[in-house]
Amino acid sequence: MHHKNLSLISLFIAGFFLFGCSNKQENLKNKISTVEQQIFNDTTGAVVTQKAEKTIELYNQYIQNYPHDSLSAEYLYRAAQLSTAIGKYEEAIGFYDKLMSSFPQVSKAAEALFMKAFVYDNYLHRYDKAREYFTQFIQKYPNHDLRQDAEKSIQFLGKSNAEIIQLLQSNSNNAQEGKTQN
């Protein structure tokens, strides 16, 4: 009889912890959802830096508490995007790296590698790093929808908008000449 009571108590305690943990997880998800709705200014549509930082903080809390949960991969990606939006580029790269190392099998891992290269190219102007990661993306994901974008990005690395326009016009003119000669 004593053994049966002990088993029931153990079962009750285990259930309490499971319910308590999932309840904490749900509360955190709800908190994140609420704060996410406040990231953008209602009038201008611009990112509100304080709200973005709070959201990133909550994403981090979720990721630390539930590192193997599939939602952590999504929150890592969102944290990287928000970090980029508020000018914290190195932090964004850190989130992309963590996503790729912790969740290499999810589709966002490919996008994370592309975006890492994009941040190096467009925001940090580290063209050597951008080339390295765009090339890595092309090799690792040869059939991905962003492959051509990665190839074009390599072609345009370090060029001004005027140089890119000139290059595109030159390519267009060469294509037109090729058609008229055939």
C-alpha positions in Angstrom: 0.0 0.0 0.0 2.8 2.4 0.9 4.5 1.6 -2.4 1.3 2.4 -4.3 1.0 5.8 -2.6 4.6 6.6 -3.4 4.0 5.8 -7.1 0.9 8.0 -7.2 2.8 10.9 -5.6 5.6 10.4 -8.0 3.2 10.5 -10.9 1.5 13.6 -9.6 4.8 15.4 -9.2 6.0 14.4 -12.7 2.6 15.6 -14.1 2.9 18.9 -12.2 6.4 19.6 -13.6 5.4 18.7 -17.1 2.3 20.9 -17.0 4.3 23.7 -15.3 7.0 23.5 -17.9 4.7 23.5 -20.9 2.7 26.3 -19.3 5.9 28.4 -18.9 6.7 27.7 -22.6 3.2 28.8 -23.7 3.4 31.9 -21.6 6.7 32.8 -23.1 5.3 32.2 -26.7 2.3 34.4 -25.9 4.6 37.2 -24.5 6.7 37.0 -27.7 3.6 37.1 -29.9 2.4 40.2 -28.0 5.7 42.1 -28.3 6.1 41.1 -31.9 2.9 43.0 -32.7 4.5 46.2 -31.3 7.8 46.1 -33.3 6.6 48.4 -36.0 5.5 52.0 -35.5 1.8 52.2 -36.4 2.2 55.5 -38.3 5.5 55.2 -40.1 5.9 51.4 -40.3 9.5 51.9 -39.0 11.0 49.4 -36.6 10.8 50.7 -33.0 14.3 49.9 -31.7 13.3 49.3 -28.0 10.5 46.9 -29.0 12.8 45.1 -31.4 15.5 44.7 -28.6 12.8 43.5 -26.2 11.6 40.9 -28.7 15.2 39.8 -29.4 15.6 39.4 -25.6 12.5 37.2 -25.4 13.6 35.2 -28.4 16.9 34.6 -26.6 15.1 33.5 -23.5 13.0 31.0 -25.5 16.1 29.7 -27.3 18.0 29.2 -24.1 15.1 27.5 -22.3 14.0 25.3 -25.3 17.1 24.8 -27.4 15.8 21.8 -29.2 12.3 23.1 -29.9 11.7 23.7 -33.6 10.4 27.1 -32.8 13.8 28.0 -31.6 15.1 27.8 -35.2 12.4 30.3 -36.3 13.1 32.6 -33.4 16.9 32.5 -34.3 16.0 33.6 -37.8 13.7 36.4 -36.6 16.3 37.6 -34.1 18.8 37.8 -36.9 16.4 39.8 -39.1 15.5 42.2 -36.3 19.2 42.6 -35.3 19.9 43.6 -38.9 16.9 46.0 -39.0 18.3 47.9 -35.9 21.8 47.9 -37.2 23.3 45.2 -34.9 24.9 43.4 -37.8 27.5 41.3 -35.9 24.7 40.1 -33.6 22.6 39.2 -36.6 25.5 37.1 -38.0 25.8 35.4 -34.6 22.1 34.4 -34.7 22.5 33.1 -38.3 25.6 31.1 -37.2 23.7 29.6 -34.2 20.8 28.7 -36.5 23.0 26.9 -39.0 24.9 25.0 -36.3 21.9 24.1 -34.1 19.4 23.4 -36.9 21.4 22.5 -40.0 18.5 20.4 -41.3 15.8 23.1 -41.4 15.1 25.1 -44.6 15.9 28.3 -42.8 19.6 27.1 -42.4 20.1 27.7 -46.2 18.5 31.2 -46.0 20.6 31.9 -42.9 23.8 31.3 -44.9 22.6 33.5 -47.7 21.6 36.2 -45.3 24.9 36.0 -43.5 26.7 36.7 -46.8 24.1 39.5 -47.6 24.8 41.2 -44.2 28.6 41.1 -44.9 28.0 42.5 -48.4 25.4 45.2 -47.9 26.0 46.4 -44.3 29.5 45.5 -43.2 31.1 45.9 -46.6 33.3 42.9 -45.9 33.4 41.7 -49.5 35.9 39.0 -48.8 33.5 37.4 -46.2 30.5 38.0 -48.4 32.2 36.2 -51.3 33.2 33.3 -49.1 29.7 32.8 -47.8 27.9 33.3 -51.1 30.3 30.8 -52.6 29.7 28.4 -49.7 25.9 28.9 -50.2 26.1 28.0 -54.0 28.2 24.9 -53.3 26.1 23.7 -50.4 22.7 24.5 -51.9 23.1 24.3 -55.7 19.3 23.9 -56.3 18.1 26.5 -53.9 15.9 29.4 -55.2 18.4 31.9 -54.0 21.3 30.4 -56.0 21.1 32.9 -58.9 20.8 35.8 -56.4 24.0 34.5 -54.7 25.8 34.3 -58.1 24.7 37.9 -59.0 25.7 39.1 -55.6 29.2 37.8 -56.2 29.3 39.5 -59.6 28.3 42.8 -58.0 30.4 42.7 -54.9 32.0 46.0 -54.0 30.4 47.8 -57.0 28.5 51.1 -56.7 24.9 51.3 -57.9 26.0 53.2 -60.9 28.6 50.5 -61.8 25.9 47.8 -61.4 23.5 49.6 -63.7 26.3 50.1 -66.2 27.2 46.4 -66.0 23.5 45.4 -66.4 23.1 47.7 -69.4 26.2 46.3 -71.0 25.0 42.8 -70.5 21.6 43.7 -71.9 23.2 45.4 -75.0 25.5 42.4 -75.6 22.4 40.1 -75.4 20.6 42.3 -77.9 23.5 42.3 -80.3 23.7 38.5 -80.0 20.1 38.2 -81.0 20.4 40.5 -84.0 23.4 38.6 -85.3 21.5 35.3 -85.3 
